Amino acid sequence: MSWLERKWWFMSITSFLGFIATLLLFKTAEYSLPFYSGSSLSQYAVFFATFFCLQRALSLGIWLVVLVFNPKIAMR
């Protein structure tokens, strides 16, 4: 984990964007959200696995953009 990824504001931004992306992905796939229906454990597992993967991908992508435009911040 880089210095930038340890900052609380960076994690909150990527988590928020990951949550929104997960909701949009589930809505596009017409997959029922586990919060609104009588859901099983597998629906929660799929939701949180999708969220975690999207959050980590966004974290990497944003870190790479920062690395390209301002390497001093990303490499602390």
Distance bins in CASP14 RR format, pairs under 12 A and 6 or more apart:
PFRMAT RR
TARGET T0000
AUTHOR 0000-0000-0000
RMODE 2
METHOD distances of the structure
MODEL  1
1 7 0 0 0 0 0 1 0 0 0 0 0
1 10 0 0 0 0 0 1 0 0 0 0 0
1 11 0 0 0 0 1 0 0 0 0 0 0
1 56 0 0 0 0 0 1 0 0 0 0 0
1 59 0 0 0 0 1 0 0 0 0 0 0
1 60 0 0 0 0 0 1 0 0 0 0 0
1 63 0 0 0 0 1 0 0 0 0 0 0
2 10 0 0 0 0 1 0 0 0 0 0 0
2 11 0 0 0 0 0 1 0 0 0 0 0
2 59 0 0 0 0 1 0 0 0 0 0 0
2 60 0 0 0 0 1 0 0 0 0 0 0
2 61 0 0 0 0 0 1 0 0 0 0 0
2 62 0 0 0 0 0 1 0 0 0 0 0
2 63 1 0 0 1 0 0 0 0 0 0 0
2 64 0 0 0 0 0 1 0 0 0 0 0
2 66 0 0 0 0 1 0 0 0 0 0 0
2 67 0 0 0 0 1 0 0 0 0 0 0
2 71 0 0 0 0 0 1 0 0 0 0 0
2 73 0 0 0 0 1 0 0 0 0 0 0
2 74 1 0 0 1 0 0 0 0 0 0 0
2 75 1 0 0 1 0 0 0 0 0 0 0
2 76 0 0 0 0 1 0 0 0 0 0 0
3 10 0 0 0 0 1 0 0 0 0 0 0
3 63 0 0 0 0 0 1 0 0 0 0 0
3 66 0 0 0 0 0 1 0 0 0 0 0
3 67 0 0 0 0 0 1 0 0 0 0 0
3 72 0 0 0 0 0 1 0 0 0 0 0
3 73 0 0 0 0 1 0 0 0 0 0 0
3 74 1 0 0 1 0 0 0 0 0 0 0
3 75 1 0 0 1 0 0 0 0 0 0 0
3 76 1 0 1 0 0 0 0 0 0 0 0
4 10 1 0 1 0 0 0 0 0 0 0 0
4 11 0 0 0 0 1 0 0 0 0 0 0
4 13 0 0 0 0 0 1 0 0 0 0 0
4 14 0 0 0 0 0 1 0 0 0 0 0
4 59 0 0 0 0 1 0 0 0 0 0 0
4 60 0 0 0 0 0 1 0 0 0 0 0
4 61 0 0 0 0 0 1 0 0 0 0 0
4 62 0 0 0 0 1 0 0 0 0 0 0
4 63 1 0 1 0 0 0 0 0 0 0 0
4 64 0 0 0 0 0 1 0 0 0 0 0
4 65 0 0 0 0 0 1 0 0 0 0 0
4 66 1 0 0 1 0 0 0 0 0 0 0
4 67 0 0 0 0 1 0 0 0 0 0 0
4 70 0 0 0 0 0 1 0 0 0 0 0
4 71 0 0 0 0 0 1 0 0 0 0 0
4 72 0 0 0 0 0 1 0 0 0 0 0
4 73 1 0 0 1 0 0 0 0 0 0 0
4 74 1 0 1 0 0 0 0 0 0 0 0
4 75 0 0 0 0 1 0 0 0 0 0 0
4 76 1 0 0 1 0 0 0 0 0 0 0
5 11 1 0 0 1 0 0 0 0 0 0 0
5 12 0 0 0 0 0 1 0 0 0 0 0
5 13 0 0 0 0 0 1 0 0 0 0 0
5 14 0 0 0 0 1 0 0 0 0 0 0
5 15 0 0 0 0 0 1 0 0 0 0 0
5 55 0 0 0 0 0 1 0 0 0 0 0
5 56 0 0 0 0 1 0 0 0 0 0 0
5 58 0 0 0 0 0 1 0 0 0 0 0
5 59 1 0 1 0 0 0 0 0 0 0 0
5 60 0 0 0 0 1 0 0 0 0 0 0
5 61 0 0 0 0 0 1 0 0 0 0 0
5 62 0 0 0 0 1 0 0 0 0 0 0
5 63 1 0 0 1 0 0 0 0 0 0 0
5 64 0 0 0 0 0 1 0 0 0 0 0
5 66 0 0 0 0 0 1 0 0 0 0 0
5 67 0 0 0 0 0 1 0 0 0 0 0
5 73 0 0 0 0 0 1 0 0 0 0 0
5 74 0 0 0 0 1 0 0 0 0 0 0
5 76 0 0 0 0 0 1 0 0 0 0 0
6 59 0 0 0 0 0 1 0 0 0 0 0
6 63 0 0 0 0 0 1 0 0 0 0 0
6 76 0 0 0 0 1 0 0 0 0 0 0
7 13 0 0 0 0 1 0 0 0 0 0 0
7 14 0 0 0 0 0 1 0 0 0 0 0
7 59 0 0 0 0 0 1 0 0 0 0 0
7 62 0 0 0 0 0 1 0 0 0 0 0
7 63 0 0 0 0 0 1 0 0 0 0 0
7 66 0 0 0 0 0 1 0 0 0 0 0
7 73 0 0 0 0 0 1 0 0 0 0 0
7 74 0 0 0 0 0 1 0 0 0 0 0
7 76 0 0 0 0 0 1 0 0 0 0 0
8 14 0 0 0 0 0 1 0 0 0 0 0
8 15 0 0 0 0 0 1 0 0 0 0 0
9 15 0 0 0 0 0 1 0 0 0 0 0
9 16 0 0 0 0 0 1 0 0 0 0 0
9 62 0 0 0 0 0 1 0 0 0 0 0
10 16 0 0 0 0 0 1 0 0 0 0 0
10 17 0 0 0 0 0 1 0 0 0 0 0
10 55 0 0 0 0 0 1 0 0 0 0 0
10 58 0 0 0 0 0 1 0 0 0 0 0
10 59 1 0 0 1 0 0 0 0 0 0 0
10 60 0 0 0 0 0 1 0 0 0 0 0
10 61 0 0 0 0 0 1 0 0 0 0 0
10 62 1 0 0 1 0 0 0 0 0 0 0
10 63 0 0 0 0 1 0 0 0 0 0 0
10 66 0 0 0 0 1 0 0 0 0 0 0
10 73 0 0 0 0 0 1 0 0 0 0 0
10 74 0 0 0 0 0 1 0 0 0 0 0
11 17 0 0 0 0 0 1 0 0 0 0 0
11 18 0 0 0 0 0 1 0 0 0 0 0
11 55 0 0 0 0 1 0 0 0 0 0 0
11 56 0 0 0 0 0 1 0 0 0 0 0
11 58 0 0 0 0 0 1 0 0 0 0 0
11 59 1 0 0 1 0 0 0 0 0 0 0
11 62 0 0 0 0 0 1 0 0 0 0 0
11 63 0 0 0 0 0 1 0 0 0 0 0
12 18 0 0 0 0 0 1 0 0 0 0 0
12 19 0 0 0 0 0 1 0 0 0 0 0
12 55 0 0 0 0 0 1 0 0 0 0 0
12 58 0 0 0 0 0 1 0 0 0 0 0
12 59 0 0 0 0 0 1 0 0 0 0 0
13 19 0 0 0 0 0 1 0 0 0 0 0
13 20 0 0 0 0 0 1 0 0 0 0 0
13 55 0 0 0 0 0 1 0 0 0 0 0
13 58 0 0 0 0 1 0 0 0 0 0 0
13 59 0 0 0 0 1 0 0 0 0 0 0
13 61 0 0 0 0 0 1 0 0 0 0 0
13 62 1 0 0 1 0 0 0 0 0 0 0
13 63 0 0 0 0 0 1 0 0 0 0 0
13 66 0 0 0 0 0 1 0 0 0 0 0
14 20 0 0 0 0 0 1 0 0 0 0 0
14 21 0 0 0 0 0 1 0 0 0 0 0
14 51 0 0 0 0 0 1 0 0 0 0 0
14 52 0 0 0 0 0 1 0 0 0 0 0
14 54 0 0 0 0 1 0 0 0 0 0 0
14 55 1 0 1 0 0 0 0 0 0 0 0
14 56 0 0 0 0 1 0 0 0 0 0 0
14 57 0 0 0 0 1 0 0 0 0 0 0
14 58 1 0 1 0 0 0 0 0 0 0 0
14 59 1 0 1 0 0 0 0 0 0 0 0
14 60 0 0 0 0 1 0 0 0 0 0 0
14 61 0 0 0 0 1 0 0 0 0 0 0
14 62 1 0 0 1 0 0 0 0 0 0 0
14 63 0 0 0 0 1 0 0 0 0 0 0
14 65 0 0 0 0 0 1 0 0 0 0 0
14 66 0 0 0 0 0 1 0 0 0 0 0
15 21 0 0 0 0 0 1 0 0 0 0 0
15 22 0 0 0 0 0 1 0 0 0 0 0
15 51 0 0 0 0 1 0 0 0 0 0 0
15 52 0 0 0 0 1 0 0 0 0 0 0
15 54 0 0 0 0 1 0 0 0 0 0 0
15 55 1 0 1 0 0 0 0 0 0 0 0
15 56 0 0 0 0 0 1 0 0 0 0 0
15 58 0 0 0 0 1 0 0 0 0 0 0
15 59 0 0 0 0 1 0 0 0 0 0 0
15 62 0 0 0 0 0 1 0 0 0 0 0
16 22 0 0 0 0 0 1 0 0 0 0 0
16 23 0 0 0 0 0 1 0 0 0 0 0
16 51 0 0 0 0 0 1 0 0 0 0 0
16 54 0 0 0 0 0 1 0 0 0 0 0
16 55 0 0 0 0 1 0 0 0 0 0 0
16 58 0 0 0 0 1 0 0 0 0 0 0
16 59 0 0 0 0 0 1 0 0 0 0 0
16 62 0 0 0 0 0 1 0 0 0 0 0
17 23 0 0 0 0 0 1 0 0 0 0 0
17 24 0 0 0 0 0 1 0 0 0 0 0
17 51 0 0 0 0 0 1 0 0 0 0 0
17 54 0 0 0 0 1 0 0 0 0 0 0
17 55 1 0 0 1 0 0 0 0 0 0 0
17 56 0 0 0 0 0 1 0 0 0 0 0
17 57 0 0 0 0 0 1 0 0 0 0 0
17 58 1 0 1 0 0 0 0 0 0 0 0
17 59 0 0 0 0 1 0 0 0 0 0 0
17 61 0 0 0 0 0 1 0 0 0 0 0
17 62 0 0 0 0 1 0 0 0 0 0 0
18 24 0 0 0 0 1 0 0 0 0 0 0
18 25 0 0 0 0 1 0 0 0 0 0 0
18 26 0 0 0 0 0 1 0 0 0 0 0
18 47 0 0 0 0 0 1 0 0 0 0 0
18 48 0 0 0 0 0 1 0 0 0 0 0
18 50 0 0 0 0 1 0 0 0 0 0 0
18 51 1 0 0 1 0 0 0 0 0 0 0
18 52 0 0 0 0 1 0 0 0 0 0 0
18 53 0 0 0 0 1 0 0 0 0 0 0
18 54 1 0 1 0 0 0 0 0 0 0 0
18 55 1 0 1 0 0 0 0 0 0 0 0
18 56 0 0 0 0 1 0 0 0 0 0 0
18 57 0 0 0 0 1 0 0 0 0 0 0
18 58 1 0 1 0 0 0 0 0 0 0 0
18 59 0 0 0 0 1 0 0 0 0 0 0
18 61 0 0 0 0 0 1 0 0 0 0 0
18 62 0 0 0 0 0 1 0 0 0 0 0
19 25 0 0 0 0 0 1 0 0 0 0 0
19 26 0 0 0 0 0 1 0 0 0 0 0
19 33 0 0 0 0 0 1 0 0 0 0 0
19 35 0 0 0 0 0 1 0 0 0 0 0
19 47 0 0 0 0 0 1 0 0 0 0 0
19 48 0 0 0 0 0 1 0 0 0 0 0
19 50 0 0 0 0 0 1 0 0 0 0 0
19 51 1 0 0 1 0 0 0 0 0 0 0
19 52 0 0 0 0 0 1 0 0 0 0 0
19 54 0 0 0 0 1 0 0 0 0 0 0
19 55 1 0 0 1 0 0 0 0 0 0 0
19 58 0 0 0 0 0 1 0 0 0 0 0
20 26 0 0 0 0 0 1 0 0 0 0 0
20 27 0 0 0 0 0 1 0 0 0 0 0
20 51 0 0 0 0 0 1 0 0 0 0 0
20 54 0 0 0 0 1 0 0 0 0 0 0
20 55 0 0 0 0 0 1 0 0 0 0 0
20 58 0 0 0 0 0 1 0 0 0 0 0
21 27 0 0 0 0 0 1 0 0 0 0 0
21 28 0 0 0 0 0 1 0 0 0 0 0
21 50 0 0 0 0 1 0 0 0 0 0 0
21 51 0 0 0 0 1 0 0 0 0 0 0
21 52 0 0 0 0 0 1 0 0 0 0 0
21 53 0 0 0 0 0 1 0 0 0 0 0
21 54 1 0 1 0 0 0 0 0 0 0 0
21 55 0 0 0 0 1 0 0 0 0 0 0
21 56 0 0 0 0 0 1 0 0 0 0 0
21 57 0 0 0 0 1 0 0 0 0 0 0
21 58 1 0 0 1 0 0 0 0 0 0 0
22 28 0 0 0 0 0 1 0 0 0 0 0
22 29 0 0 0 0 0 1 0 0 0 0 0
22 31 0 0 0 0 0 1 0 0 0 0 0
22 33 0 0 0 0 1 0 0 0 0 0 0
22 34 0 0 0 0 0 1 0 0 0 0 0
22 35 0 0 0 0 0 1 0 0 0 0 0
22 46 0 0 0 0 1 0 0 0 0 0 0
22 47 1 0 0 1 0 0 0 0 0 0 0
22 48 0 0 0 0 1 0 0 0 0 0 0
22 49 0 0 0 0 1 0 0 0 0 0 0
22 50 1 0 1 0 0 0 0 0 0 0 0
22 51 1 0 1 0 0 0 0 0 0 0 0
22 52 0 0 0 0 1 0 0 0 0 0 0
22 53 0 0 0 0 1 0 0 0 0 0 0
22 54 1 0 1 0 0 0 0 0 0 0 0
22 55 0 0 0 0 1 0 0 0 0 0 0
22 57 0 0 0 0 0 1 0 0 0 0 0
22 58 0 0 0 0 0 1 0 0 0 0 0
23 29 0 0 0 0 0 1 0 0 0 0 0
23 31 0 0 0 0 0 1 0 0 0 0 0
23 33 1 0 0 1 0 0 0 0 0 0 0
23 34 0 0 0 0 0 1 0 0 0 0 0
23 35 0 0 0 0 1 0 0 0 0 0 0
23 36 0 0 0 0 0 1 0 0 0 0 0
23 47 0 0 0 0 1 0 0 0 0 0 0
23 50 0 0 0 0 1 0 0 0 0 0 0
23 51 0 0 0 0 1 0 0 0 0 0 0
23 54 0 0 0 0 0 1 0 0 0 0 0
24 31 0 0 0 0 0 1 0 0 0 0 0
24 33 0 0 0 0 0 1 0 0 0 0 0
24 50 0 0 0 0 0 1 0 0 0 0 0
24 51 0 0 0 0 0 1 0 0 0 0 0
24 54 0 0 0 0 1 0 0 0 0 0 0
25 31 0 0 0 0 1 0 0 0 0 0 0
25 33 0 0 0 0 0 1 0 0 0 0 0
25 46 0 0 0 0 0 1 0 0 0 0 0
25 47 0 0 0 0 1 0 0 0 0 0 0
25 49 0 0 0 0 0 1 0 0 0 0 0
25 50 1 0 0 1 0 0 0 0 0 0 0
25 51 0 0 0 0 1 0 0 0 0 0 0
25 53 0 0 0 0 0 1 0 0 0 0 0
25 54 1 0 0 1 0 0 0 0 0 0 0
25 57 0 0 0 0 0 1 0 0 0 0 0
26 32 1 0 0 1 0 0 0 0 0 0 0
26 33 1 0 1 0 0 0 0 0 0 0 0
26 34 0 0 0 0 1 0 0 0 0 0 0
26 35 0 0 0 0 0 1 0 0 0 0 0
26 36 0 0 0 0 0 1 0 0 0 0 0
26 37 0 0 0 0 0 1 0 0 0 0 0
26 39 0 0 0 0 0 1 0 0 0 0 0
26 43 0 0 0 0 1 0 0 0 0 0 0
26 46 0 0 0 0 1 0 0 0 0 0 0
26 47 1 0 0 1 0 0 0 0 0 0 0
26 48 0 0 0 0 0 1 0 0 0 0 0
26 50 1 0 0 1 0 0 0 0 0 0 0
26 51 0 0 0 0 1 0 0 0 0 0 0
26 54 0 0 0 0 0 1 0 0 0 0 0
27 33 0 0 0 0 1 0 0 0 0 0 0
27 36 0 0 0 0 0 1 0 0 0 0 0
28 50 0 0 0 0 0 1 0 0 0 0 0
29 46 0 0 0 0 0 1 0 0 0 0 0
29 47 0 0 0 0 0 1 0 0 0 0 0
29 50 0 0 0 0 1 0 0 0 0 0 0
31 37 0 0 0 0 0 1 0 0 0 0 0
31 39 0 0 0 0 0 1 0 0 0 0 0
31 42 0 0 0 0 0 1 0 0 0 0 0
31 43 0 0 0 0 1 0 0 0 0 0 0
31 46 1 0 0 1 0 0 0 0 0 0 0
31 47 0 0 0 0 1 0 0 0 0 0 0
31 50 0 0 0 0 1 0 0 0 0 0 0
32 38 0 0 0 0 1 0 0 0 0 0 0
32 39 1 0 0 1 0 0 0 0 0 0 0
32 40 0 0 0 0 0 1 0 0 0 0 0
32 42 0 0 0 0 0 1 0 0 0 0 0
32 43 1 0 0 1 0 0 0 0 0 0 0
32 44 0 0 0 0 0 1 0 0 0 0 0
32 46 0 0 0 0 0 1 0 0 0 0 0
32 47 0 0 0 0 0 1 0 0 0 0 0
33 39 0 0 0 0 1 0 0 0 0 0 0
33 43 0 0 0 0 1 0 0 0 0 0 0
33 44 0 0 0 0 0 1 0 0 0 0 0
33 46 0 0 0 0 0 1 0 0 0 0 0
33 47 1 0 0 1 0 0 0 0 0 0 0
33 50 0 0 0 0 0 1 0 0 0 0 0
33 51 0 0 0 0 0 1 0 0 0 0 0
34 40 0 0 0 0 1 0 0 0 0 0 0
34 41 0 0 0 0 1 0 0 0 0 0 0
34 42 0 0 0 0 1 0 0 0 0 0 0
34 43 1 0 1 0 0 0 0 0 0 0 0
34 44 1 0 1 0 0 0 0 0 0 0 0
34 45 0 0 0 0 1 0 0 0 0 0 0
34 46 0 0 0 0 1 0 0 0 0 0 0
34 47 1 0 1 0 0 0 0 0 0 0 0
34 48 0 0 0 0 1 0 0 0 0 0 0
34 49 0 0 0 0 0 1 0 0 0 0 0
34 50 0 0 0 0 0 1 0 0 0 0 0
34 51 0 0 0 0 0 1 0 0 0 0 0
35 43 0 0 0 0 1 0 0 0 0 0 0
35 44 0 0 0 0 1 0 0 0 0 0 0
35 47 0 0 0 0 1 0 0 0 0 0 0
35 48 0 0 0 0 0 1 0 0 0 0 0
36 43 0 0 0 0 0 1 0 0 0 0 0
36 47 0 0 0 0 0 1 0 0 0 0 0
37 43 1 0 0 1 0 0 0 0 0 0 0
37 44 0 0 0 0 0 1 0 0 0 0 0
37 47 0 0 0 0 0 1 0 0 0 0 0
38 44 0 0 0 0 0 1 0 0 0 0 0
39 45 0 0 0 0 0 1 0 0 0 0 0
39 46 0 0 0 0 1 0 0 0 0 0 0
39 47 0 0 0 0 1 0 0 0 0 0 0
40 46 0 0 0 0 0 1 0 0 0 0 0
40 47 0 0 0 0 0 1 0 0 0 0 0
41 47 0 0 0 0 0 1 0 0 0 0 0
41 48 0 0 0 0 0 1 0 0 0 0 0
42 48 0 0 0 0 0 1 0 0 0 0 0
42 49 0 0 0 0 0 1 0 0 0 0 0
43 49 0 0 0 0 0 1 0 0 0 0 0
43 50 0 0 0 0 0 1 0 0 0 0 0
44 50 0 0 0 0 0 1 0 0 0 0 0
44 51 0 0 0 0 0 1 0 0 0 0 0
45 51 0 0 0 0 0 1 0 0 0 0 0
45 52 0 0 0 0 0 1 0 0 0 0 0
46 52 0 0 0 0 0 1 0 0 0 0 0
46 53 0 0 0 0 0 1 0 0 0 0 0
47 53 0 0 0 0 0 1 0 0 0 0 0
47 54 0 0 0 0 0 1 0 0 0 0 0
48 54 0 0 0 0 0 1 0 0 0 0 0
48 55 0 0 0 0 0 1 0 0 0 0 0
49 55 0 0 0 0 0 1 0 0 0 0 0
49 56 0 0 0 0 0 1 0 0 0 0 0
50 56 0 0 0 0 0 1 0 0 0 0 0
50 57 0 0 0 0 0 1 0 0 0 0 0
51 57 0 0 0 0 0 1 0 0 0 0 0
51 58 0 0 0 0 0 1 0 0 0 0 0
52 58 0 0 0 0 0 1 0 0 0 0 0
52 59 0 0 0 0 0 1 0 0 0 0 0
53 59 0 0 0 0 0 1 0 0 0 0 0
53 60 0 0 0 0 0 1 0 0 0 0 0
54 60 0 0 0 0 0 1 0 0 0 0 0
54 61 0 0 0 0 0 1 0 0 0 0 0
55 61 0 0 0 0 0 1 0 0 0 0 0
55 62 0 0 0 0 0 1 0 0 0 0 0
56 62 0 0 0 0 0 1 0 0 0 0 0
56 63 0 0 0 0 0 1 0 0 0 0 0
57 63 0 0 0 0 0 1 0 0 0 0 0
57 64 0 0 0 0 0 1 0 0 0 0 0
58 64 0 0 0 0 0 1 0 0 0 0 0
58 65 0 0 0 0 0 1 0 0 0 0 0
59 65 0 0 0 0 0 1 0 0 0 0 0
59 66 0 0 0 0 0 1 0 0 0 0 0
59 74 0 0 0 0 0 1 0 0 0 0 0
60 66 0 0 0 0 0 1 0 0 0 0 0
60 67 0 0 0 0 0 1 0 0 0 0 0
60 74 0 0 0 0 0 1 0 0 0 0 0
61 67 0 0 0 0 1 0 0 0 0 0 0
61 68 0 0 0 0 0 1 0 0 0 0 0
61 74 0 0 0 0 0 1 0 0 0 0 0
62 68 0 0 0 0 0 1 0 0 0 0 0
62 69 0 0 0 0 0 1 0 0 0 0 0
62 73 0 0 0 0 0 1 0 0 0 0 0
62 74 0 0 0 0 1 0 0 0 0 0 0
63 69 0 0 0 0 0 1 0 0 0 0 0
63 70 0 0 0 0 0 1 0 0 0 0 0
63 71 0 0 0 0 0 1 0 0 0 0 0
63 73 0 0 0 0 1 0 0 0 0 0 0
63 74 1 0 0 1 0 0 0 0 0 0 0
63 75 0 0 0 0 0 1 0 0 0 0 0
63 76 0 0 0 0 0 1 0 0 0 0 0
64 70 0 0 0 0 0 1 0 0 0 0 0
64 71 0 0 0 0 0 1 0 0 0 0 0
64 74 0 0 0 0 1 0 0 0 0 0 0
65 71 0 0 0 0 0 1 0 0 0 0 0
65 73 0 0 0 0 0 1 0 0 0 0 0
65 74 0 0 0 0 1 0 0 0 0 0 0
66 72 0 0 0 0 1 0 0 0 0 0 0
66 73 1 0 1 0 0 0 0 0 0 0 0
66 74 1 0 1 0 0 0 0 0 0 0 0
66 75 0 0 0 0 1 0 0 0 0 0 0
66 76 0 0 0 0 0 1 0 0 0 0 0
67 73 0 0 0 0 1 0 0 0 0 0 0
67 74 1 0 1 0 0 0 0 0 0 0 0
67 75 1 0 0 1 0 0 0 0 0 0 0
67 76 0 0 0 0 0 1 0 0 0 0 0
68 74 0 0 0 0 1 0 0 0 0 0 0
68 75 0 0 0 0 0 1 0 0 0 0 0
70 76 0 0 0 0 0 1 0 0 0 0 0
END
